[in-house]
Amino acid sequence: MKKRSINTVGLTFGAGAYLIWGSFPLLIQLSKFASPFETVVWRVVFGFLFAALLVTITKTWGQIMALVKTPKKLVWVAVAAIFIFINWQVYVVAVVTGNVIETSLGYFINPLVTVMFAVILLKEKLRRMQWVALSVGFIAVVVLTIDYGRPPWIAIILALSFGTYSLAKNRVGRNIGALQSFTIESAAVLPIAIIQLIVVASFGPVMLLSGPMEAAVLIGFGIMTAVPLILFGAAASRIPLSMIGFIQYLTPVLQFSAGYFILGEDMPPVRWIGFGLVWVSLAILTSDALRKKPILPIVEAL
């Protein structure tokens, strides 16, 4: 009974995280007055300040100090910090430049990346249907490359960076709370964010200082982006990556819907074919996982 309760809590946290992430293309539109690089800076800064405030309120700085004294775990937190910073940098730039649908592709193919990690990192032997799913996914990437006139780099980078982030967060596990882990992650990339802000300021005005409305939007966005990451960290420490893989489809479905139905991005016929192949690949992978034991979470064998 206790195990079921924990899984339910984990699923709730995970679903909440993916639902919020799915709404971000619309939220980012509110901050288009600022450079996407500045937007990411304030995501780091105010995400950290918000998390630090919560840690202070909950009086859990001791957990953070304990993790700092555990180099092995700290390395995984650092890995998570670097890759989620890369993920968000690419994501915000992509949304602002009108590539929301391609960002959704990145999160659609993330389960295929997890399977690929299992093959490369764990040397696992895949079942026949898993190979079929990967093959169909590869064909989809080729089709989309033809359609875009280039490989779908945005989608590929998002999938690889978030897949690595998921691996790192799961590796940290239950030894530290999601809030405390996120606080350290944000602190780890603060120096990078500050350097980035200096570079942004050298090219033009800092929009946070341009008025109260602009400041409110950027501060609010920074706080808002912290919430799903904390929820995701809480979910990753309670449920296996295989279970997370099923609920993560919420985000790309919402992103695709926002890009196509609300923001009016183009979907030429060839692109529909490419996305259709991706969805077929995911259907094969999902049905195979439901019939047989899914690939063991990568972290269990590291």
C-alpha positions as CSV (number, residue, x, y, z in Angstrom):
1,M,0.0,0.0,0.0
2,K,2.8,2.4,0.8
3,K,4.5,1.7,-2.5
4,R,1.4,2.5,-4.4
5,S,1.0,5.8,-2.5
6,I,4.5,6.8,-3.3
7,N,4.0,6.0,-7.0
8,T,0.8,8.0,-7.1
9,V,2.5,11.0,-5.6
10,G,5.4,10.6,-8.1
11,L,3.0,10.4,-11.0
12,T,1.1,13.5,-9.8
13,F,4.3,15.5,-9.6
14,G,5.5,14.2,-13.0
15,A,2.2,15.0,-14.7
16,G,2.1,18.5,-13.1
17,A,5.6,19.2,-14.4
18,Y,4.9,18.1,-18.0
19,L,1.6,20.0,-18.1
20,I,3.3,23.2,-17.0
21,W,6.2,22.7,-19.5
22,G,3.6,22.1,-22.2
23,S,2.2,25.6,-21.6
24,F,5.5,27.4,-21.8
25,P,5.4,28.2,-25.6
26,L,2.5,30.6,-24.8
27,L,4.2,31.9,-21.6
28,I,7.4,32.7,-23.4
29,Q,5.5,34.8,-25.9
30,L,4.9,37.2,-23.1
31,S,8.6,37.8,-22.7
32,K,9.5,38.3,-26.4
33,F,10.3,41.9,-25.6
34,A,13.6,40.7,-24.1
35,S,16.4,38.8,-25.8
36,P,15.9,35.0,-25.3
37,F,19.4,34.9,-23.8
38,E,18.4,37.5,-21.2
39,T,15.2,35.5,-20.5
40,V,17.3,32.4,-19.7
41,V,19.5,34.5,-17.4
42,W,16.6,35.6,-15.3
43,R,15.2,32.1,-15.3
44,V,18.4,31.0,-13.6
45,V,18.7,34.0,-11.2
46,F,15.1,34.2,-10.0
47,G,14.6,30.4,-10.1
48,F,17.6,30.2,-7.7
49,L,16.3,32.9,-5.4
50,F,12.8,31.4,-5.3
51,A,14.3,28.0,-4.5
52,A,16.7,29.4,-1.9
53,L,13.7,31.2,-0.2
54,L,11.8,27.9,-0.1
55,V,14.8,26.1,1.4
56,T,15.1,28.8,4.0
57,I,11.4,28.5,4.9
58,T,11.6,24.7,5.1
59,K,15.0,24.9,7.0
60,T,16.6,22.3,4.8
61,W,20.0,23.9,4.1
62,G,21.5,21.0,6.0
63,Q,20.5,18.7,3.2
64,I,22.3,20.9,0.7
65,M,25.5,21.0,2.8
66,A,25.4,17.2,3.1
67,L,25.2,16.9,-0.7
68,V,28.1,19.3,-1.1
69,K,30.1,17.0,1.0
70,T,29.2,14.0,-1.2
71,P,31.3,14.5,-4.4
72,K,29.8,11.6,-6.3
73,K,26.3,12.9,-5.9
74,L,27.4,16.5,-6.5
75,V,28.9,15.5,-9.9
76,W,25.5,14.3,-11.0
77,V,23.8,17.5,-9.8
78,A,26.4,19.5,-11.8
79,V,25.7,17.3,-14.9
80,A,22.0,18.0,-14.5
81,A,22.6,21.7,-14.1
82,I,24.7,22.0,-17.2
83,F,22.4,20.0,-19.5
84,I,19.2,21.7,-18.3
85,F,20.8,25.1,-18.9
86,I,21.6,24.0,-22.5
87,N,18.1,22.6,-22.9
88,W,16.5,25.9,-21.8
89,Q,18.8,28.0,-23.8
90,V,17.9,26.1,-27.0
91,Y,14.3,25.9,-26.1
92,V,13.7,29.6,-25.5
93,V,15.5,30.6,-28.6
94,A,13.5,28.1,-30.6
95,V,10.2,29.3,-29.3
96,V,11.0,33.0,-29.9
97,T,12.1,32.3,-33.4
98,G,8.9,30.4,-34.3
99,N,10.1,26.8,-34.0
100,V,7.6,25.6,-31.4
101,I,6.6,22.5,-33.4
102,E,10.2,21.4,-33.8
103,T,10.6,21.8,-30.0
104,S,7.7,19.4,-29.6
105,L,9.5,16.9,-31.9
106,G,12.4,17.0,-29.5
107,Y,10.2,15.8,-26.6
108,F,8.4,13.3,-28.8
109,I,11.7,11.6,-29.6
110,N,13.0,11.7,-26.1
111,P,11.8,8.1,-25.3
112,L,13.8,6.9,-28.4
113,V,16.8,8.7,-26.9
114,T,16.3,6.8,-23.6
115,V,16.4,3.5,-25.6
116,M,19.5,4.7,-27.4
117,F,21.2,5.4,-24.1
118,A,20.4,1.9,-23.0
119,V,22.1,0.5,-26.0
120,I,25.1,2.7,-25.9
121,L,25.7,3.1,-22.2
122,L,24.5,-0.3,-21.0
123,K,25.2,-2.4,-24.0
124,E,21.7,-3.8,-23.8
125,K,20.2,-6.1,-26.4
126,L,17.0,-4.7,-27.7
127,R,13.9,-6.7,-28.6
128,R,12.8,-6.9,-32.2
129,M,10.0,-4.4,-31.8
130,Q,12.4,-1.9,-30.1
131,W,14.7,-2.1,-33.1
132,V,11.7,-1.6,-35.3
133,A,10.7,1.5,-33.3
134,L,14.3,2.9,-33.5
135,S,14.4,2.2,-37.2
136,V,11.1,4.0,-37.9
137,G,12.3,6.9,-35.7
138,F,15.5,7.1,-37.8
139,I,13.5,7.2,-41.0
140,A,11.4,9.9,-39.5
141,V,14.5,12.0,-38.8
142,V,15.6,11.5,-42.4
143,V,12.2,12.6,-43.8
144,L,12.2,15.7,-41.5
145,T,15.8,16.5,-42.6
146,I,14.6,16.5,-46.2
147,D,11.6,18.7,-45.2
148,Y,13.6,21.2,-43.2
149,G,16.5,21.2,-45.5
150,R,18.7,20.4,-42.5
151,P,18.8,17.9,-39.7
152,P,16.2,18.9,-37.0
153,W,19.0,20.1,-34.7
154,I,16.7,21.9,-32.3
155,A,14.7,18.7,-31.6
156,I,17.9,16.5,-31.4
157,I,19.6,18.8,-28.9
158,L,16.5,19.1,-26.8
159,A,16.1,15.4,-26.7
160,L,19.7,14.6,-25.9
161,S,20.0,17.4,-23.3
162,F,16.8,16.5,-21.5
163,G,17.5,12.8,-21.7
164,T,20.9,13.4,-19.9
165,Y,19.2,15.7,-17.4
166,S,16.7,12.9,-16.6
167,L,19.5,10.4,-16.2
168,A,21.4,12.7,-13.8
169,K,18.3,13.6,-11.7
170,N,17.3,9.9,-11.3
171,R,20.9,9.1,-10.4
172,V,20.8,11.7,-7.5
173,G,17.8,9.8,-6.3
174,R,16.2,10.0,-2.9
175,N,19.4,11.2,-1.1
176,I,18.3,14.8,-1.5
177,G,15.0,16.5,-2.0
178,A,14.0,17.9,-5.4
179,L,13.9,21.4,-4.1
180,Q,17.4,21.2,-2.6
181,S,18.8,19.6,-5.8
182,F,17.3,22.3,-7.9
183,T,18.8,25.0,-5.7
184,I,22.3,23.5,-6.2
185,E,21.7,23.2,-9.9
186,S,20.7,26.8,-10.2
187,A,23.6,27.9,-8.1
188,A,26.0,25.9,-10.3
189,V,25.1,27.7,-13.4
190,L,24.8,31.2,-11.8
191,P,28.3,32.2,-12.9
192,I,27.5,31.2,-16.5
193,A,24.3,33.2,-16.3
194,I,26.1,36.3,-15.0
195,I,28.6,36.1,-17.8
196,Q,25.8,35.7,-20.3
197,L,24.0,38.8,-18.8
198,I,27.2,40.8,-19.2
199,V,27.4,39.8,-22.9
200,V,23.7,40.6,-23.4
201,A,24.1,44.0,-21.8
202,S,27.0,44.8,-24.1
203,F,24.6,44.5,-27.1
204,G,21.7,46.6,-25.7
205,P,19.7,47.5,-22.7
206,V,18.8,45.0,-20.0
207,M,15.0,44.7,-20.3
208,L,14.5,43.8,-16.7
209,L,15.4,47.4,-15.9
210,S,13.2,49.0,-18.5
211,G,10.0,49.1,-16.5
212,P,7.9,47.4,-13.8
213,M,5.8,45.4,-16.2
214,E,8.8,44.0,-18.0
215,A,10.4,43.2,-14.6
216,A,7.3,41.5,-13.4
217,V,7.1,39.2,-16.5
218,L,10.8,38.2,-16.4
219,I,10.8,37.6,-12.6
220,G,7.5,35.7,-12.8
221,F,8.8,33.6,-15.6
222,G,12.0,32.8,-13.7
223,I,9.9,31.6,-10.7
224,M,7.5,29.7,-12.9
225,T,10.3,27.7,-14.6
226,A,11.5,26.6,-11.2
227,V,8.2,25.0,-10.3
228,P,8.1,22.2,-12.9
229,L,11.8,21.4,-12.5
230,I,11.2,20.9,-8.8
231,L,8.1,18.8,-9.5
232,F,10.1,16.8,-12.0
233,G,12.9,16.2,-9.6
234,A,10.4,15.0,-7.0
235,A,8.9,12.6,-9.6
236,A,12.2,11.3,-10.8
237,S,13.2,10.3,-7.3
238,R,10.0,8.4,-6.7
239,I,9.2,6.6,-10.0
240,P,11.4,4.9,-12.6
241,L,12.4,6.5,-15.9
242,S,10.3,3.9,-17.7
243,M,7.2,5.3,-15.9
244,I,8.2,8.8,-16.6
245,G,8.5,7.9,-20.2
246,F,4.7,7.3,-20.5
247,I,3.6,10.6,-19.0
248,Q,6.2,12.8,-20.7
249,Y,4.0,12.7,-23.9
250,L,1.8,15.4,-22.3
251,T,4.4,18.1,-22.9
252,P,5.0,17.6,-26.7
253,V,1.3,17.1,-27.4
254,L,0.6,20.5,-25.7
255,Q,3.6,22.1,-27.4
256,F,2.6,20.8,-30.8
257,S,-1.0,22.0,-30.3
258,A,0.1,25.5,-29.3
259,G,2.5,25.8,-32.2
260,Y,0.0,24.5,-34.8
261,F,-3.4,25.7,-33.6
262,I,-2.6,28.9,-31.7
263,L,0.7,30.2,-33.1
264,G,-0.1,29.1,-36.6
265,E,3.2,27.5,-37.5
266,D,3.5,25.7,-40.9
267,M,3.1,22.0,-41.3
268,P,3.8,21.0,-44.9
269,P,2.7,17.6,-46.1
270,V,6.2,16.1,-45.8
271,R,6.5,17.3,-42.3
272,W,3.2,15.6,-41.4
273,I,4.7,12.4,-42.8
274,G,7.8,12.8,-40.6
275,F,5.8,13.5,-37.5
276,G,3.5,10.6,-38.3
277,L,6.5,8.3,-38.5
278,V,7.6,9.5,-35.1
279,W,4.2,8.8,-33.6
280,V,4.2,5.4,-35.2
281,S,7.6,4.7,-33.7
282,L,6.4,5.8,-30.3
283,A,3.2,3.7,-30.6
284,I,5.4,0.6,-31.3
285,L,7.7,1.4,-28.4
286,T,4.9,2.0,-26.0
287,S,2.9,-1.1,-27.0
288,D,6.0,-3.3,-26.7
289,A,6.8,-1.8,-23.2
290,L,3.2,-2.6,-22.1
291,R,3.4,-6.2,-23.3
292,K,6.9,-6.9,-21.9
293,K,9.1,-5.6,-19.1
294,P,10.4,-2.2,-20.2
295,I,14.1,-1.5,-20.5
296,L,15.5,-1.2,-17.0
297,P,16.1,2.4,-16.0
298,I,19.6,3.4,-17.1
299,V,20.6,4.5,-13.7
300,E,20.0,1.1,-12.1
301,A,22.9,-0.3,-14.0
302,L,25.4,2.5,-13.7
